[in-house]
Amino acid sequence: MLKDWFKNLNKKKLAKEAVVGTGSVVGRIIGLALKIVVTVLLIAICSGFLFVVIFSAYVRNTMKDDLTVTLDEFSLNQTSTIYYFNKDSQQWEVLERLAGLKGDRQWVNYEDLNPWFEKAAVAIEDHRFYDHHGVDWFRTFGAFYTVFFSDTDDVFGGSTLTQQLLKNVTHYDDFTVKRKLTEIFRALELEKTYTKEQIIEWYLNAVFFGNRCYGVQSASLKYFGKDQSELTAAECACIIGITNNPSAYNPYLHPVANKDRQELILKEMYDEGYIETEAEYKRYKAQKLTFGTKEELEGDKQRIIGVDGDVTSWYVDAIIEDVIHKLMELKEVDYDTAETLLFNAGYRIYATIDMGVQDIIDEVYSTFDHLPAGYVRSSTQDLQSAIVLMDPFTGDILGMSGGIGKKEYSRGFNRATQMERSPGSTIKPVASYSICLDKHLVWPWTIFDDSDQVRLKGTSWYPNNDDGQNDGGVTLRYALQVSINTVAAQMVDMLTPQVSFDQLVNKLGMTHMIVPNDVSYAGMALGQLTYGETVREMCQSYTPLCNKGIYTEGRTYSRIEDANGKLVYENVPESHAALSETTAYYMTDMLCNAVNHGTGWLSKFGSMEIAGKSGGSSAWKDRWYIAYTPYLLAACWTGYDIPQNMGSSNPATGMWKQVMQEVHKYLGYEDTKFGVPEGMKRVTICCDTGLLASEACEHEIRGNRTMTLYMRPEDIPTSICEAHVYTSICKDSMDAAGDDCPEASIVKLSVLDTDKYDGELTLPLYFRNGYYPKQVSPDNEEAYKAYQEKLDSATRYVLDQLIPCRMHNLDPDTGWIIEYPHGYLINPVTGMYYDKEKDILIDQYSMLQIDWYTGYLIDAETGEFIDPHTGEKVYLTEEELAAYTTPKYQRPPGYGPEPVLPPEPTEPPQPTEQPGPDEPPGPTEAPDVTPAPTPIPTMVPTPEPTPEPTEAPWDPTMPIIASPSPSPEG
C-alpha cells in the first residue's frame, strides 16, 4: 500500500513538476543557446584576435621582405628599339622596334600621359583611388563577403589600381587567401613609398590591352595608329575598356562589346565629374571610333618585330644576334635567356649602319639581274651572294646583305654573318704573305721557285697551280698577282701551319676555325678549311692591311642603354696591332698590283686605287673578292647554297664593284691613292740579290730584275748589286753568242755571276717570264730523255752555265744548223732532223723516222706508216703508190746516195666473211688495201717506243716568248 502510495505521489509530483517545469525548460534551452552563442562569439573573438596576433607576427617576421615592394626592382616587358643616325636630320631615329615574346611596350612618363587615360581608369576601376592608401576597405569587405556568402566565380573582386599594378609587375595572382592578404599589405606598403602619380604612371604602362600590346602607347598605335597624346576622351575610354577582359572587349574582334564598355566608362567619368557637362558626355559618347590600319602604322616608320609580322633586314638580324651574344656574356646567361632580355627589357641599341650605304646594297641585291654573266648556271637553284661593307678604321659595319632577292622572313639564315664557306685564295694575304713579311722572312722582291720539283720540309703535300703550269723563278709580288699556289705553300712551310693558324685566330678575329684539321698546309695556304669562314670575319681580317697594321673588329652597334637611358654596354671594338705598318704598306702595294695587273682588274672604277684579292674554293664551288680603297673595305661571296661548280668566272668581283662604286659616289669620296708611311724612301732593289739595283740588273737576259718601292731607311741596303754582269747574247737563241751568230743578232745583256755574290740565290730551271712546253710523257723514253737534257741546260742566265748559241751553230759542209744535243742537222726549210751517221730523216717532234717518199712516220716496231697529223696508221692509196717513185725530201748537199725503191706493195686485207654454222671455214680472202711498205733495211733505226705524235719537247733552237698571258687565279 505504502509502495503504491509513493508511486501515486511521485506520479502526481512529476505531473505537477512537468506542468510547472515546462516554462523552466524553455528558459533553460534559451539560456543554453545564449551561452553557446556567447561562447562561439568569445571563441571567434579570441580566435580572431589570436589570428591577428599570429598573422601580424607572421607578417612581421616571415613576410616582411615580401611586403616591401620597390617598383624599380621590376622590369616590365618593354620593347627594345634599334636606332640609326640620320645624316639629314642629324638625329637618332628609329630603325626597328623589337617586340618581345609577350608583346610590345613603350614607356610614357606621367607628365607626357594623356590625362583622359587616368580619368577613365580611375572612374571605372577605382573611383576612391585618391582617397584610400592602397586598399579600398569597402570593396575588400565586399570581396570577403563574396568569398563566404556568394556562389560567384569572381572570388576576389574589388582590387584597387595599386593592387592591380602589383599583380602586373609581380605576376603573383593565384586565387588564395595568402595571396590576397599579401597583396593587401603590399599595396599599403607601396603607397607609403610612391605617390599616386607614380602609381598611375606604372599602371598605365604595365596593363595589358590585348593584341600583344602593353601600355597605353603601344595600344594607341595598335588600335588608332597614332600617339597616345593625340587620343580623345572617347578613344581613351575605348582603350581602357579593354583591360577588364582583353579577349571579350577587343575592338577588332568584338566591336559591339567594346562600344558598350566604352559608354559605361564615359558614364562613370561623367558621374565622377571628370566629364564636366552632359553635352560633352553626349558628344564623346556619339564620337565615331575609327581604328587605325596596319598601313597607317607602317606610315609612322616604326616597325614592330613580332607584332605586325614585318620582315627584318639582314642588318637588323645581325644586330639582334650580336646583342644576344653580348648579353650572354654580360649577364652570364644562356642564349634563350639573353634573347628574352633583348626582346623584353626595353633596351636602346644604337646601330652603326649608314642608311645611304645600305640602300645602295639593297638596290644591287634586290634582284638577280645584277649578277655578272659568265658563271655556270644551275638547273635547280639560283646563284647567291653576300656582302659586308665596313669602315676599317672605326670597325663600323656600314651595310650588309645576306642574300639576293626579296627577304621572306625575319631572323633567317644570314649568309653574310652565319654562313661558313671555304675562302680559297683570299686567305693567302692574311695567313702566309703578311706573316712572312712581318717576320722578315721575305720581301716583295724575294724570288720563289714555282716548280713542281720543290719539296716542302714539313709535309709530303704540295699543290698544283690552278692553270696546271709553273712559272719558274717568280717574285713574291708576282706570285700574289697571279695567285700562285706553290708559293703560298712554301711560305706556310717557312712558318708552319700552326703559326698561321694562331695568327688568324688570335690576332685577326677568325672564330670559326676551331677544328684541329684546319691546322694544315692546305687550310692555311689555300683556304681549304673544314667548315670555312664567314664573310664578316674574312672582311674584318683584312683591316690590318688597310689601317697601318691595326686590326679592328667589325661592329653593328656602338652602345646599349636600358629603358631609362642608362648605359649598359659601350661597344668599343677590339683593336690591336696585328702587323707592322711597313708590312701593311707592302701588302697594300702588292694587292694594288694584283688589281691593276692580275686577278682583280674587273673591280676597278675611275682612278680610285684599289687593293684586293680574289679567291675560289676547290671545283669552283665558292668565289670571293675582298678589296679595299683608301676609305672603305668590303668582302663579297658568291656561290650556290648547295655547293656546286659555278665555273672559273668570278661574279663576286662584279658585285663588289657595283656596290663600292656607288657607295663612294654617295659618300663623296674622290679618287685617290694609298698613302706611304712617313719617313719611307723610294728605292730600286735587285730582285735576285736584294741589294740596290745597278743598270745591269735592269737589262738581264730574263728581263728587268728590279723592283721600285718605298722602304724604311733602316731597311735600305747599303751596297749595290754586282752579281749582274754584261755578256754577249744571241737574241735569236738567248744563248751565249757564238762565232756563227750574225752580228745583228748579238746584244749585250746581263747574267748572274754567282762568284760575285755570296748570298742565297734562287736558281730554278726556267726563265721567269718564259713560255715552257708541257712535259713529255715518260713512256716515250727517248723523247723524255731529250726533254730532260734540255731542262738540265735551261738555266741560261747564270754566267758559268751559259752555252754557245745553238741556233747559229752551222755545219761547215752543208751550212745547216747542228741540233743540240744529238748533233743532227736541221733542215732550214722544214725543221726536220737528218742523221748523218744512219742516213735517215727524223721528225723533230716525235723523234720517229720519216719516209722519204710520203712524209709519213714509220712505226719503229711494225714498220707501218703513221699519219704525223692524226697519229693513226695509214695505208697507201693508188695515187700514193703511183707517185712512190721519187723522194719527197732531199738529203743535205753531198750526203748519201739516192734511196732504193721499195718492193711493189700488196693490197690491204679485206674483211673475212664468217661461214655458216654448217659450213666449214673457207680460205681467207686477199686484203683490198695496200699494206705498209717494207722500209729499206739501211733506213730502219733501232726500234723505239711509240710516242704521242702531238706531244713535242721544247725546241731549244726556238726563241723564248717573253710575255705569256697571266695564269688564272685560284
Residue pairs with C-beta under 8 A, 6 or more apart in sequence:
55 181
59 67
59 185
63 182
63 185
66 182
66 186
67 182
67 185
67 186
67 189
68 189
69 166
69 170
69 186
69 189
69 190
69 193
70 193
71 169
71 190
71 194
71 198
71 202
74 169
74 170
75 344
75 345
75 346
75 563
76 105
76 107
76 168
76 169
76 202
76 205
76 206
76 214
76 215
76 346
77 100
77 102
77 103
77 105
77 214
77 344
78 100
78 105
78 106
78 107
78 214
78 344
78 345
78 346
78 563
79 97
79 98
79 99
79 100
79 104
79 105
79 106
79 218
79 304
79 343
79 346
80 97
80 98
80 100
80 342
80 343
80 344
80 345
80 346
80 347
80 348
80 349
81 94
81 96
81 97
81 98
81 346
81 347
81 348
81 349
82 94
82 95
82 96
82 97
82 98
82 316
82 319
82 349
82 350
82 351
82 557
83 92
83 93
83 94
83 95
83 348
83 349
83 350
83 351
84 92
84 93
84 95
84 350
84 351
84 353
84 355
85 91
85 92
85 93
85 350
86 92
86 93
86 355
87 354
87 355
87 356
92 350
93 301
94 301
94 302
95 316
95 351
95 353
96 303
96 305
96 312
96 313
96 316
97 104
97 106
97 302
97 303
97 304
97 305
98 304
98 305
98 306
98 320
98 342
98 343
99 212
99 304
99 305
99 306
99 307
99 343
100 306
100 340
100 343
100 344
101 306
101 340
101 343
101 344
102 212
102 214
102 344
103 208
103 211
103 212
103 213
103 214
103 218
103 306
103 307
104 212
104 213
104 214
104 218
104 222
104 304
104 306
104 307
105 205
105 213
105 214
105 215
105 217
105 218
105 346
106 215
106 217
106 218
106 221
107 205
107 215
107 217
107 346
107 563
108 201
108 204
108 205
108 215
108 216
108 217
108 228
109 201
110 197
110 198
110 200
110 201
112 229
113 200
113 201
113 204
113 216
113 228
113 229
114 216
114 228
114 229
114 231
114 236
116 231
116 232
116 233
116 236
116 237
117 204
117 216
117 228
117 236
117 239
117 240
118 200
118 204
119 233
119 236
119 269
119 272
119 274
120 233
120 236
120 237
120 240
120 265
120 269
120 274
121 161
121 200
121 203
121 204
121 240
121 243
122 129
122 130
122 161
122 200
122 272
122 274
123 265
123 268
123 269
123 271
123 272
123 274
124 240
124 241
124 244
124 264
124 265
124 268
124 269
125 160
125 161
125 164
125 243
126 136
126 160
126 161
126 162
127 268
127 272
128 136
128 138
128 160
129 160
129 161
129 162
129 196
130 196
132 160
133 188
133 191
133 192
134 160
134 162
134 163
134 184
134 187
134 188
134 189
134 190
134 191
135 160
135 162
135 163
135 184
135 187
135 188
136 158
136 160
139 157
139 158
139 159
139 160
140 158
140 184
142 157
142 158
143 155
143 156
143 157
143 158
143 180
146 152
146 154
146 155
146 156
146 157
147 155
147 156
155 175
156 175
156 180
159 167
159 183
160 187
161 199
161 200
161 203
162 187
162 190
162 191
162 199
163 183
163 184
163 187
164 203
164 207
165 190
165 199
165 202
165 203
165 206
166 172
166 183
166 186
166 187
166 190
167 173
167 183
168 203
168 206
168 207
168 208
169 202
169 206
172 179
172 182
172 183
173 179
190 199
191 199
194 202
204 215
204 216
205 214
205 215
205 216
205 217
206 214
206 215
207 214
207 215
207 243
208 214
208 243
208 246
209 215
209 216
209 218
209 219
209 222
209 223
209 239
209 242
209 243
209 246
210 219
210 242
210 246
210 247
210 249
210 250
211 222
211 223
211 246
211 250
211 252
211 307
212 306
212 307
213 219
213 222
213 223
213 307
216 228
216 236
216 239
217 227
217 228
219 228
219 239
219 242
220 226
220 227
220 228
220 230
220 231
220 235
220 239
221 227
221 292
221 297
221 300
221 302
222 292
222 297
222 307
223 238
223 239
223 251
223 252
223 291
223 292
224 231
224 235
224 290
224 291
224 292
225 291
225 292
225 293
225 296
225 297
225 299
225 300
226 292
231 239
232 284
232 287
233 266
233 269
233 275
233 280
233 284
234 262
234 266
234 284
234 285
234 287
234 289
235 287
235 289
237 262
237 265
237 266
237 269
237 284
238 251
238 258
238 259
238 262
238 289
240 265
241 249
241 258
241 261
241 262
241 264
241 265
242 249
242 250
242 251
242 258
242 261
244 261
247 253
248 254
248 257
249 257
249 258
249 261
250 258
251 258
251 289
251 291
252 291
259 289
262 289
263 285
266 275
266 281
266 284
266 285
267 281
269 275
269 281
270 278
270 280
270 281
275 281
275 284
294 308
297 308
298 308
298 310
303 310
304 310
305 312
305 316
305 343
305 410
306 343
310 410
311 407
311 408
311 409
311 410
312 320
312 410
312 411
313 358
313 362
313 407
314 400
314 401
314 402
314 403
314 407
314 414
314 416
315 351
315 353
315 358
315 397
315 399
315 400
315 556
317 402
317 410
317 411
317 412
317 414
317 417
318 397
318 400
318 414
318 416
318 417
318 536
318 556
319 349
319 351
319 556
319 557
320 342
320 411
321 414
321 417
321 418
322 555
322 556
322 557
323 342
323 347
323 349
323 557
323 560
324 335
324 338
324 339
324 342
325 335
325 338
326 560
326 569
326 571
327 333
327 338
327 341
327 342
328 334
328 335
328 337
328 338
330 568
330 569
331 337
331 338
331 341
333 341
341 347
345 562
345 563
346 562
346 563
347 560
347 561
347 562
347 563
347 568
348 560
348 561
348 562
348 563
348 565
349 557
349 559
349 560
349 561
350 557
350 558
350 559
350 560
350 561
351 556
351 557
351 558
352 394
352 396
352 397
352 398
352 555
352 556
352 557
352 558
353 397
353 398
353 399
353 556
354 398
354 399
356 666
356 667
357 389
357 398
357 399
357 663
357 666
357 667
358 398
358 399
358 400
360 399
360 659
360 662
360 663
360 666
361 387
361 389
361 399
361 400
361 401
361 659
362 401
363 662
364 370
364 401
364 655
364 658
364 659
364 662
365 385
365 387
365 401
365 403
365 404
365 405
366 404
366 405
366 406
367 404
367 405
368 382
368 383
368 404
368 405
370 404
370 655
370 658
371 383
371 385
371 404
371 638
371 651
371 654
371 655
372 649
372 651
372 653
372 654
372 655
374 647
374 649
374 651
375 383
375 623
375 638
375 646
375 647
375 649
375 651
376 620
376 645
376 646
376 647
376 649
377 383
378 640
378 644
378 646
380 642
381 640
381 641
381 642
382 404
382 405
382 640
383 404
383 638
383 639
383 640
383 646
383 651
384 403
384 404
384 415
384 638
384 639
384 640
384 641
385 401
385 403
385 404
385 415
385 636
385 637
385 638
385 639
385 651
385 652
385 655
386 400
386 401
386 402
386 403
386 414
386 415
386 416
386 419
386 535
386 636
386 637
387 400
387 401
387 416
387 535
387 634
387 635
387 636
387 637
387 655
387 656
387 659
388 397
388 400
388 416
388 417
388 535
388 536
388 539
388 554
388 634
388 635
389 397
389 398
389 399
389 400
389 539
389 632
389 633
389 634
389 659
389 660
389 663
390 396
390 397
390 398
390 539
390 540
390 543
390 554
390 632
390 633
390 634
391 398
391 631
391 632
391 633
392 542
392 543
392 546
392 547
392 552
392 628
392 632
392 633
393 546
393 547
393 552
394 552
394 573
395 540
395 543
395 552
395 553
395 554
395 555
395 573
395 575
396 554
396 555
396 558
397 536
397 554
397 555
397 556
398 632
398 663
399 663
400 416
400 417
400 536
401 416
402 412
402 413
402 414
402 415
402 416
402 417
402 418
402 419
403 415
413 419
415 535
415 637
416 534
416 535
416 536
417 534
417 535
417 536
418 534
419 532
419 534
419 535
419 637
420 512
420 531
420 532
420 533
420 534
421 532
421 533
421 617
421 622
421 637
421 639
421 643
422 527
422 528
422 529
422 532
422 533
422 617
422 618
422 621
422 622
423 527
423 529
423 532
423 533
423 538
423 615
423 617
423 622
423 624
424 526
424 527
424 615
424 616
424 617
424 622
424 623
424 624
424 970
425 483
425 485
425 488
425 526
425 527
425 613
425 614
425 615
425 616
425 624
425 969
425 970
426 527
426 538
426 613
426 614
426 615
426 624
426 625
426 626
426 635
427 504
427 524
427 526
427 527
427 533
427 538
427 615
428 480
428 483
428 488
428 525
428 526
428 527
428 613
428 615
429 480
429 542
429 545
429 587
429 591
429 613
430 503
430 504
430 508
430 541
430 542
430 544
430 545
431 492
431 500
431 503
431 504
431 524
431 525
431 527
432 488
432 491
432 492
432 495
432 500
432 524
432 525
433 476
433 480
433 488
433 491
433 587
433 590
434 544
434 545
434 579
434 583
434 584
434 587
435 491
435 495
435 499
435 500
435 503
436 442
436 491
436 494
436 495
437 443
437 444
437 579
437 583
437 586
437 587
438 579
438 580
438 583
439 495
441 491
441 494
441 495
442 476
442 491
442 494
443 476
443 586
443 685
443 690
444 475
444 476
444 477
444 586
444 589
444 590
444 707
444 709
445 475
445 476
445 477
445 685
445 686
445 687
445 690
445 707
446 475
446 476
446 687
446 690
447 473
447 474
447 475
447 687
447 688
447 761
447 762
448 473
448 474
448 475
448 476
448 479
448 484
448 486
448 487
448 490
448 762
449 472
449 473
449 762
449 764
450 465
450 470
450 471
450 472
450 473
450 474
450 479
450 484
450 486
450 487
450 764
451 470
451 472
451 486
451 764
451 765
451 766
452 462
452 464
452 470
452 486
453 765
454 462
454 486
454 490
455 462
456 462
456 489
456 490
456 493
456 521
457 493
458 493
458 496
458 497
458 521
459 493
459 521
461 489
461 521
461 522
462 486
462 489
463 485
463 486
463 489
463 522
463 525
463 526
464 485
465 484
465 485
465 486
465 967
465 970
466 483
466 485
466 967
466 968
466 969
466 970
467 967
467 968
469 772
469 967
470 486
470 766
470 772
471 478
471 482
471 484
471 766
471 768
471 769
471 967
472 764
472 765
472 766
472 767
472 768
472 770
472 772
473 702
473 762
473 763
473 764
473 766
473 767
473 768
474 484
474 487
474 768
475 687
475 707
476 487
476 590
477 589
477 590
477 593
477 707
478 484
478 768
479 487
479 488
480 590
480 591
480 593
480 594
480 598
480 613
481 590
481 593
481 594
481 597
481 598
481 599
481 966
482 598
482 599
482 966
482 967
482 969
483 594
483 598
483 599
483 613
483 614
483 615
483 969
483 970
484 967
485 525
485 526
485 970
488 525
488 526
489 521
489 525
489 526
491 525
492 500
492 521
492 524
492 525
493 521
497 519
497 520
497 521
497 523
497 524
498 519
500 524
501 513
501 518
501 519
501 523
501 524
503 578
504 510
504 513
504 524
504 541
505 511
505 513
505 514
507 551
507 576
507 578
508 540
508 541
508 544
508 551
508 578
509 537
509 540
509 541
509 551
509 553
509 574
510 533
510 537
510 541
511 537
512 531
512 532
512 533
512 534
512 537
513 523
513 529
513 533
515 530
515 531
517 523
517 530
518 524
518 529
518 530
520 528
522 528
523 529
523 530
526 970
527 615
527 617
528 617
528 618
532 622
535 635
535 636
535 637
536 554
536 635
538 624
538 626
538 635
539 554
539 626
539 633
539 634
539 635
540 551
540 552
540 553
540 554
541 551
542 626
542 628
542 633
542 635
543 550
543 551
543 552
543 633
544 550
544 551
544 577
544 578
544 579
544 584
545 579
545 584
545 587
545 588
545 591
545 611
545 628
546 584
546 588
546 611
546 628
546 633
547 584
548 581
548 584
548 677
549 577
549 578
549 579
549 580
549 581
549 583
549 584
550 575
550 576
550 577
550 578
551 574
551 575
551 576
551 577
551 578
552 573
552 574
552 575
553 573
553 574
553 575
554 573
555 571
555 573
557 571
558 570
558 571
559 567
559 568
559 569
559 570
559 571
560 567
560 568
560 569
560 571
561 567
561 568
562 568
579 587
581 677
582 677
582 680
582 712
582 715
585 676
585 677
585 680
585 710
586 709
587 611
588 611
588 674
589 611
589 674
589 709
591 600
591 611
591 612
591 613
591 627
592 609
592 610
592 611
592 674
594 600
594 611
594 612
594 613
595 601
595 603
595 604
595 610
595 611
595 612
595 627
596 604
597 966
598 966
598 969
599 613
599 614
599 650
599 966
599 968
599 969
600 610
600 612
600 613
600 614
600 625
600 627
600 653
602 650
602 653
602 654
602 657
603 610
603 612
603 625
603 627
603 653
603 654
603 656
603 657
603 660
604 610
604 657
605 657
605 660
605 661
605 664
606 661
606 671
607 671
608 629
608 664
608 669
608 671
608 672
609 629
609 630
609 671
609 672
609 673
609 674
610 627
610 628
610 629
611 627
611 628
611 629
611 674
612 625
612 626
612 627
612 628
612 656
613 625
613 626
613 627
614 623
614 624
614 625
614 650
614 652
614 653
614 969
615 622
615 623
615 624
615 625
615 626
615 969
615 970
616 622
616 623
616 624
616 648
616 650
616 969
616 970
617 643
619 645
620 645
620 646
620 647
620 648
621 639
621 640
621 643
621 644
621 645
621 646
622 637
622 638
622 639
622 643
623 637
623 638
623 639
623 646
623 649
623 650
623 651
623 652
624 635
624 636
624 637
624 638
624 650
624 652
625 635
625 636
625 650
625 652
625 653
625 655
625 656
626 633
626 634
626 635
626 636
627 633
627 634
627 656
627 660
628 634
629 660
629 664
629 669
630 672
630 673
630 674
630 675
631 664
631 667
631 669
632 660
632 663
632 664
632 669
634 656
634 659
634 660
636 652
636 653
636 655
636 656
636 659
637 652
638 646
638 650
638 651
638 652
638 655
639 646
640 646
648 968
676 710
677 710
677 712
679 712
679 713
680 710
680 711
680 712
680 713
681 710
681 711
681 712
681 713
681 716
682 708
682 709
682 710
683 692
683 708
683 709
683 710
683 711
683 716
684 692
684 693
684 706
684 707
684 708
685 691
685 692
685 693
685 706
685 707
685 708
685 709
685 711
685 717
686 692
686 693
686 694
686 697
686 705
686 706
686 721
686 723
686 724
687 697
687 705
687 706
687 707
688 697
688 705
688 721
688 723
688 724
688 752
688 757
688 761
688 762
689 721
689 723
689 757
689 759
689 761
690 717
690 759
691 717
691 719
691 720
691 721
692 716
692 717
692 718
692 719
692 720
692 721
693 705
693 706
693 720
693 721
694 720
694 721
694 722
694 724
696 721
696 724
696 725
696 726
696 750
697 704
697 705
697 706
697 721
697 724
697 750
698 704
698 705
698 706
699 726
699 748
699 749
699 750
700 724
700 749
700 750
700 751
700 752
700 797
701 729
701 734
701 749
701 750
701 751
701 796
701 797
702 767
702 768
702 769
702 770
702 797
703 768
703 769
703 962
705 724
721 757
722 753
722 756
722 757
723 752
723 753
723 754
723 756
723 757
723 761
724 750
724 751
724 752
724 753
725 750
725 751
725 752
725 753
725 756
725 799
726 748
726 749
726 750
727 736
727 748
727 749
727 750
727 751
727 799
727 802
728 736
728 737
728 746
728 747
728 748
729 735
729 736
729 737
729 746
729 747
729 748
729 749
729 751
730 736
730 737
730 738
730 741
730 745
730 746
730 805
730 807
730 808
731 745
731 746
731 747
731 959
732 741
732 745
732 805
732 807
732 808
732 959
733 805
733 806
733 807
733 808
733 956
733 957
733 959
734 796
734 959
734 960
735 796
735 802
735 803
735 804
735 805
735 806
735 807
736 802
736 803
736 804
736 805
737 745
737 746
737 805
738 804
738 805
738 808
738 809
740 805
740 808
740 809
740 810
741 805
741 807
741 808
742 808
745 808
751 797
751 798
751 799
751 802
752 761
752 763
752 797
752 798
752 799
753 799
753 800
754 761
754 798
754 799
754 800
755 800
763 795
763 798
764 795
765 791
765 792
765 794
765 795
766 772
766 794
767 794
767 796
767 797
767 960
769 962
769 963
769 964
770 960
770 961
770 962
770 964
771 960
771 961
771 964
772 954
773 787
773 952
773 953
773 954
774 951
775 787
776 783
776 784
776 787
776 947
776 951
776 952
776 953
777 783
777 784
777 947
777 948
777 951
778 784
779 945
779 947
780 846
780 847
780 945
780 946
780 947
780 948
780 951
781 944
781 945
782 847
782 944
782 945
782 947
783 846
783 847
783 947
783 951
783 953
786 821
786 822
786 847
786 953
787 953
787 954
789 821
790 821
790 953
790 954
790 956
793 801
793 803
793 821
793 956
795 801
796 802
796 803
803 820
806 817
806 818
806 819
806 820
806 956
806 957
807 817
807 957
808 817
809 817
809 818
809 820
810 816
810 817
810 818
811 817
811 818
811 825
811 892
813 892
813 893
813 894
814 825
814 892
814 893
814 894
814 895
816 825
816 826
816 827
816 828
816 834
816 892
817 825
817 826
817 828
817 957
818 824
818 825
818 826
819 825
819 826
819 833
819 844
819 957
820 956
820 957
822 833
822 835
823 836
824 833
824 834
824 835
824 836
824 842
825 833
825 834
825 836
825 892
826 832
826 833
826 834
826 844
826 957
827 833
827 834
827 889
827 892
830 889
831 844
832 841
832 842
832 843
832 844
832 850
832 889
833 841
833 842
833 843
833 844
834 840
834 841
834 842
834 891
834 892
834 895
835 841
835 842
835 941
836 892
836 895
838 941
839 891
839 895
839 896
839 938
839 939
840 849
840 850
840 939
840 941
841 849
841 850
841 852
841 889
842 848
842 849
842 850
843 849
843 850
843 857
843 868
844 952
844 955
845 868
845 949
845 951
845 952
845 953
846 857
846 868
846 947
846 948
846 949
846 951
846 952
847 944
847 947
848 857
848 858
848 859
848 860
848 866
848 944
848 946
848 947
848 949
849 857
849 858
849 860
849 935
849 939
849 940
849 941
850 856
850 857
850 858
850 889
851 857
851 858
851 865
851 935
852 887
852 888
852 889
852 899
852 939
853 883
853 884
853 885
853 886
853 887
853 888
853 899
854 865
854 876
854 880
854 884
854 888
855 868
855 888
855 889
856 865
856 866
856 867
856 868
856 874
857 865
857 866
857 867
857 868
857 949
858 864
858 865
858 866
858 935
858 940
859 865
859 866
859 873
859 932
859 946
860 941
860 942
860 943
860 944
860 945
860 946
861 943
861 946
862 932
863 932
863 934
863 935
863 940
864 873
864 932
865 873
865 874
865 875
865 876
865 932
865 933
866 872
866 873
866 874
866 946
866 949
867 873
867 874
868 949
869 949
870 949
871 948
871 949
871 950
873 932
875 908
875 929
875 930
875 931
875 932
876 884
876 905
876 930
876 932
876 933
877 930
881 905
881 930
884 901
884 902
884 905
884 933
885 901
887 898
887 899
899 936
899 939
900 936
902 933
902 934
902 935
902 936
903 933
903 934
905 930
905 931
905 932
905 933
906 927
906 930
906 931
907 926
907 927
907 928
907 929
907 930
907 931
908 927
908 928
908 929
908 930
908 931
909 924
909 926
909 927
909 928
909 929
909 931
910 925
910 926
910 927
910 928
910 929
912 924
912 925
913 922
913 925
915 921
915 922
